[in-house]
Amino acid sequence: MKADVQKKRIDSIDFWRGVVLAVILVNHIPGNVLGAFTPRNFNFSDAAEVFVFLSGVSVQLAYGEKFRRSPGVAAAASLVRRAARLYGAHLMLTAAALALFWVAKDYTPYDLLLSERGRATPFLDPARGVVGILALSHQVAYFNILPLYIVLMAAAPLLLALTLRGRFAMLAASVALYAGARMAGVNLPSWPEPGGWYFNPFTWQLMFALGIFCGGALQDKGVPYHPVAYHFSVAFTFIGAMVVSNVLGLAPGLVEEAGLYLDWDKTDLGVVRIIDFLTLAYMIHFSNLTARIRATRAFSFFSLMGRNALPIFCVGSLMSAVGQMLRDSSLASPVLDVLYVGASLALLHRLAGHIDRDRPVLLLPYSQPAE
């Protein structure tokens, strides 16, 4: 029975990770008609919180026991190698994206694809632009979550080592770092362009740590249920949906007004985003929603993509870039938006199937490290 429960949890993580990858595909195509139906229009948090949180859960499930048995350099090495592979993937993904945007400038009526969102720097100042990309200090918009993930994976050995003193001790240290970074305004700097990282690693590490904390809870006795916490989660999620959606469009300007008073910043992971995500996750966890979806074809569809998250994320990101080009072309239309996303998901699903057949070790990504 215990093995069955563990397997079910693994499937659930894969499913929700696959859903997140689909949401990211849509959200990274600004103006796509399907973007109006993604969670960011109904929650204070969005796919980024889920992505980072599930990464923390996965790290705990895959590496936590290894750290407990033999903490030290050997245990940390696998995570460092993982960070190195992510770094290589980020460099290749960024190079491919810039090449796509360079080609697109000759086939779209606007030069915005090249000039905006940090895309022009590597072409206008190649030496500094390339060094910035290599140093992770220059990031192209919509391709900037992997640098955060790299830093978090590099920091994972420390967080896992702290869990050996207790999960609450690890979480307390993470909260202290988050609070200190927020009060001091600390972030990693961008270069050669001014500013800081879009995802501040000093604050977003808390979402990663929460994932490790909950992953440990799943391995132990499970996340505890409390009716007050559940009903609070339902109420907060409902109120948040009404505010973010302007009461489903009936109260224009409500979300802008609320934003003046709420700590909702994405770069520094505002407190309301954390509460929103935790309440939403708690509500979903105890609502049996995943169990209901399990009986449908959607569960296996998204689980397959979620089992192979890194390659699907990379290819999906490039598909989003092509989608941006189509949105800025004369072909743009709501019908094309839907057809393009549907075709992209079908291709990503097929790619995930090929990866599964070629690399069967990925079928168990959380029960053991996939090295």
Buried (B, 14 or more C-beta within 10 A) or exposed (E): EEEEEBEEBBBBBBBBBBBBBBBBBBBBBBEBBBBEEBBBBBBBBBBBBBBBBBBBBBBBBBBBBBBBEEBEEEBBEBBBEBBEBBBEBBBEBBEBBBEBBBEBBEEBEEEBBBBEBBBBBBBEBEEBBBBBBEEBBBBBEBBBBBBBBBBBBBBBBEBBBBBEEEBEEBBBBBEEBBEEBBEEEBBBEBBBBEEBBBBBBBBBBBBBBBBBBBBBBBBEEEBEEEEEBBEBBBEBBEEBBBBBBBEEEEEEEBBEEBBEEBBBBBBBBBBBBBBBBBBBBBBBBBEEEBEEBBEEEEBBBBBBBBBBBBBBBBBBBBBBBBBBBBBBBEEBEEEBBEEBBEEBBEEBBEBBEEBBEEEEEBBBBBBEBBE
